[in-house]
Amino acid sequence: MLTLAGQTVAAERSIYFYGVHEVTEARWLEHLKLWRSEGIGRVIVSLEAGPKFLLEDLSEAQKLADLFSLACAHGIRIEGLILQDPSWALQPNDARLRLRTVAEFARRHPGTIDAV
């Protein structure tokens, strides 16, 4: 619990997850059940696997959308993280492409990802 301006507020619990590209649906469901039992309401998921940006691969993006939808069904919000390899941010064209890819993913799969 956290106290702000005399009011007690429940602190949000979150977890960082790397390796989503390797997880099976069954294993993901196990994680979701464990996280919910531990009171975790948000999972910060790396959208990268080393230098590979997972959303650029359409089959990988669909897998992530399916996994993220399962998380939503379990009351867990997903936040994407794209800072593992920040070199893209130094190149304006790469940065625009990456941001466009994220926006397209969010448009194609509404409600699956809360923030990036």
Residue pairs with C-beta under 8 A, 6 or more apart in sequence:
1 8
1 9
1 10
1 11
2 8
2 9
2 10
2 11
3 9
12 41
12 42
13 38
13 39
13 40
13 41
13 42
14 40
14 41
14 42
14 43
14 44
14 79
15 35
15 40
15 42
15 43
15 44
16 43
16 44
16 45
16 46
16 81
17 31
17 43
17 44
17 45
17 46
18 45
18 46
19 46
19 49
20 28
20 45
20 46
20 54
20 64
20 67
21 49
21 54
21 60
21 63
23 31
23 67
25 66
25 67
25 70
28 67
28 70
28 71
29 70
32 70
32 71
32 74
32 76
33 74
35 43
35 74
35 76
36 74
36 75
36 76
40 76
41 75
41 76
41 77
42 76
42 77
42 78
42 79
42 114
43 71
43 76
43 77
43 78
43 79
44 79
44 80
44 81
45 64
45 68
45 78
45 79
45 80
45 81
46 80
46 81
46 82
46 84
47 53
47 54
47 55
47 64
47 80
47 81
47 82
47 102
47 116
48 54
48 81
48 82
48 84
48 85
50 84
50 85
51 85
51 87
53 82
53 88
53 98
53 101
54 60
54 61
54 64
55 61
55 64
55 101
55 102
55 105
56 101
61 105
61 108
64 105
64 112
65 105
65 108
65 109
65 112
68 78
68 109
68 112
68 113
69 109
69 111
69 112
71 77
71 78
72 78
72 111
72 112
77 114
78 112
78 113
78 114
79 113
79 114
79 115
79 116
80 102
80 113
80 115
80 116
81 116
82 88
82 98
82 102
82 116
87 94
88 94
88 95
88 98
89 95
102 116
105 113
106 112
106 113
